[in-house]
Amino acid sequence: MPEKRTRKRTTDVTKEKREDEEAKASLLLQWRSFFEAKQHHHRRRKRCGLHPHWEEKEWKPLRIKSSEEEEDDEQLPSREEIISQFGLFGGSKCEDSSERYCEIDFTTGTCANGEKCERCERWKRFLDGVGGDAAKKKKKKHYEVFTRDLVRGVAQHVKERCMEKEIGKTRVVVVLELGARDGTFARAFVREWTDERTRLEYFACDSAPKDASVTKRDASEAIREIGKKYEGRDSDTLCIALVSWMPFQIDWTREIRKHAAFDEYILIGEGEGGICGSKQTFGREDESDDQSDGDDEKEGEEDDVPALYEREGFVMRELEKVKNLGKSDTTYEREGTHSKTISFRRRVDIQ
């Protein structure tokens, strides 16, 4: 009798083991089928010119709650508040400090307090994301400190462009922000837009977004998508691309200029000679001009060649009314480089 029970238990264990192995094999087969289908899906999207990580759903403009419901940590400081908080640019000094305020000398890179200024160091720590409490902001790395003045200045420029374009009753303004990171500028711009006669369609993207308000998109692919979407649009639509601190040796402007949908693009950050963009952004060189053909060229002949953006039908103009507060304006890492807001407008007679 015990022998029969042992044999039965052995049979049951063998059966359970076999069923377990079959279940694992079935699960493995399901996972393999899933990944093969996913790879096929990505290959198909790639053939169609779409990024494999893009979402299937339609890319819709940014929608946020009204300014009345705005959270305290979403409110941008004014330029004067930042200057006063850190004592920059000859602003009033803090009451708890006996030091003089910072009178910046952009040539030498020093201030009235000498080369080692406590306030300059405090500001630099804030920019580097290790001293955010000083300005009551979240700790994050800053290249451009977005202020209410900057956002309002850019928004006002866009409104003036609408008036110049004489957009009709059903007006539409399309803004594509590239490299939007955590969407701080995007959300502030949408809140700032108060023109009820003009519908704003704001698209914010980044290859590695830090907030749900920013859609994951490769910059070049996003330009092509928006360019194609608004190609042949009505004359009552204004389409603008915007970039804050475009990465060094990277140029997205050439792709923007290829698409007739874009009337203008705005660059925030350092201008020519700085660390934003590449030779194709501000300079005269095309990618094909990097290699010299070996001919002896006269010195200064390059100065007679228009900049690449001019040859492709755009006119550059700095928006002097828009006051920036970027990293290069306050940390003196390089002489003569300051953050600016620069507009590149398509010539009407080129289209």
N, C-alpha and C positions, 0 to 999 in steps of 0.2 A: 504493500500500500504506500509506504513512504517513497518507494522508487517511482511509482506512477506520478505522485505529486511533484517530485523533483523534475521528472521529464516534462510535465505540463508547464512548470514555471520556466524551464529552459525554452520551451516552445513559445511561451508568451513573450519572454524577453527578446527572443530572436525576431518575433513578429513586430514588436514595438520598435526595435532597432531598424528593421527594414522600412517600416512606415515613416520613421523619423528621417531616414536617408532619402526616401522618395519625396517627402515634404521639402527638404532642403534643396533637392534637385529641381523641384517644381518652382521654388522661390528664386533660385539662381536663373532659371530659364526666363522667368518673368522680368527680372532685373536686366538680363541681357537684351530681351526684346525691347524693354523701355529705353535703354541707352542707344540701341541701334536706331530706334525710331527718332530719338532726339537728335542723333548725329545726322540722320537723313533730313530732318527738319531744318537744321542749321545749314547743311549744304544747299538745300533748296532756297533758303532765304539769302544765302551768299550769292547764288546765281542770279537772284533777283535784285542784287545790289543793296541788300539790307544787312545791317550789322547783326551777327548771330545772337547778341545778348539783348537786342531791343525787344520790348514788349509787343505783343500782337495788337493790343488795344490802341485806338487812335490817340495820337499825341494832342492833348487838349490844352488850351491856354491856362495859365495860372489863375486860380480863383482863391481868394482869401477872405477872411472876415473883415468887416468894416473897421475903420479907425477907432470908433467908439468902443469896440470890444478888444482893442489892441492890448496885449499884455505889457507889463512894465519893462521886461527884459527885451522886448521887441522895439522899444522906442529908441531911435537913434539920437545921439547927442548932437548938439550944434557944434560948429567949428569953434566958436568962442568958448563954449563950455570945456572942450578938450584943451584949448590953449591955456585957459585959466587953471584947469585942473593940474596941468603939468608945468605951468609957468613957461610956456614956449613963446618964441618970437617977440620977446619983450612984453609979454602979458603980465598981468598982476601976479605977484608972488603969493604963495600960500601963507596963511597966517601962522602956521606952526613951523615955519622955516625962517631962519635968519639970513639965508643966502639971498643974493640978488636974483632977479628973474633972468632967464636965459635970453641974451641978445645974440642971436646967431650970426656968425660970420661964415658965409658959405665958401669963401675962398680958403680960409685956414681950417675950417671944420671945428671951430671952438666957439665957446660962448662967453658971456661976461663973467662967468664963474670959473673960467679956466678950462684946461683940457679935461680934467676929471671933475665933471659936474654931476652932483647927486641927482639932479632933476633929469638930466639927459640920460643917465644910466637907468633911472626909474622908467622913463619913457621907452627906452630900448627894451627893457624887460617886458613891458606891456606889449610891444610890437612882437616880441619873440614868443609871446604866449605864456610867460611865467610870472606875470604881475598884473593880471586882469583886475584885481580888486581895486587898484588905484583909480580906475575910471568906472568902477561899478559895472563892468562888462564881463561876459564869460571869457575864460582864459582860452584864447586861440591865437594862432599866428596871424599877424596882419601884414599885408603889403600896402594896402590902401585902407585907411581908417574911414569908413563910410560915415558921413555926417548928414544931417538934415539938409544942410546948405548944398552939399554936392548933389544929392538926389533931386532936390527942388530945381537946382540949376540945370541938370540934364533934362528933367521933365519940362521945364520952361522952354528949353531949346527945341524939344520935339513939338511942343505946342506952336511955337513960332514957325517951325517948318510946315506945319499943317496950314497955317495962315498963308504962307508963301505959295504953297502948292494949290491953294484955293480949292481944297477938298469940299465936295458937295454936302448935301444934307445927311446922307447916310455914310458918314466918314468912318474909316477904319485905320487904326495905327497898329502895325505889327512890329514887335520888338523881339529879336532873338538874342539872348545873352549866352555867350559861350564861356565856359570855365566858371560857372556860377557858384561853385563850391557849396556853401551852406544856404544859399539863396537870400542872404541878408539884403543885398541891393535890390533883388527882384521883388521881394515882398514890400520893401519900402517904396519902390517905384509904383507898384500897383496901388498902394494906399494913397500915394501922393497924387495919382491921376484923378482929377475931379471934373474933367470936362465931360459933362453928360451928353454932349452932342457927338462925341467921338468915342467909338467903341475901341477899347484897348485889348489886343490879343498879345499877351506876353508869354514867351516860351523861354524857360531857363533850363540849361542843360550842362552836364559835366560828365567826364568819363568816370569819375569816382565821386558821386554826389554825397554830401554830408547831411542832407535834409530831405524830407519827403516832398518839399516844394520844388525840388530840382529833379529833372528827369535824366536818367542815365543815357547819354548819347555821346558818341564820338563827334568832335567838333566839325570835321570835314563832312561827315555823313549828315549831320544836322543841318549844315548850310545847304547841302544838296536837297535835303528833304523839304525845307522851308522854301528854298528857291524854286523847286518844282511845283510846290503846292500853290504858290502865289504868282507863278509865271502867267503872263497874259491877263493879269488882274485888271480890275476897273481903275480908272484914273483917280478915283476918290480913295485910294488906298496908299498909305505911306509905309514902306518897309525898311526897317533899320536894324543893323546888327550891332551888338555892343560887347566889348571885351575889356575886362579890368585885369591889368598886369598879365598880358599874354606871355607865356613861357619864353625864356631866352632861347634863341636860335630856332624858334618855332614860328611859322607864319601861317595864319589862317586867312589873312586879308586877300591873298591871291585867289583863293577859292570863292570868297565873297564877290569879288569883282567880276568873276566869270558869269554870275547869274544876274540877268536883267531885272529880276524881281526886287533886288536891293537898290534903294535910292541913296543909301548912305550907310556908313559904319563909323562908330565912335570908339576910340581907344582911350582908356584910362590907365595912366601909369607913366613911366619914363618915355621920353621921345627919342629922337635920333641920337645915337651915341650912348644910349642907356642899355639896360638889360632886358628890355621888353621887345619881343619879336626878333626878326633877322634882317639881313640885307634886303630881302624882298619887301619888307614892311615899309621902310622909309627911304631906302637907297635906290641906286640906279641899276644895280646888278640883277640880271635874271639868273635862274639856276644854271642856264647854259653858258653864262658869262664867267663862271667861276674859274674855268680853265682858260689861260691866256693862249691866243693863237700864235704867239711867237713874234708877231710884227712889232717893230719899234714904233710906239705911239708917242706923240708929243705930250710933254708934261702939261697937265691941266686940260687936256682934251676931254677927259671924262666929265668935267664941270659943264661942258656944253650939252651933255646928254640929259634930257629930262628924267626925273625920277620915274621909277617903274609905274607907280600909281597914276602919274600924269599921263604916261604913254597909254595907259589902259582906261583913260577917260575920267579920272577923278581929280578933285581939287581939295587940297588940305588947308584947314584953317583951325587954329587953336581957339578954343572957347575961353577967352580971357576972363569972362565974368564968372566962370565956374572955378571956385577956389578949392584946390586939392589939399589933402593932408596925407601924403604917402610916406612910406618908409624912407625914401631917399631924401625927403625934405627935412628930416630931423635926426638922422643917424650919421650923416656925413661920411658914408662909406666910399663915395666917389665924388670928386669935385665937379661942379657944374651940371649935375643931373638932378632934376626935380620932377615930381609927379605932375602931370598935366592931363587935361581933357581935350582931345584932338578930334575934330570932325573931318571925315573924308566924304565929300559929296560928289555924286555922279553929275557930269556936265549934261545939261538938258539937250544940247545940240549934238551929243554923241549918240544918243539912243535912236 
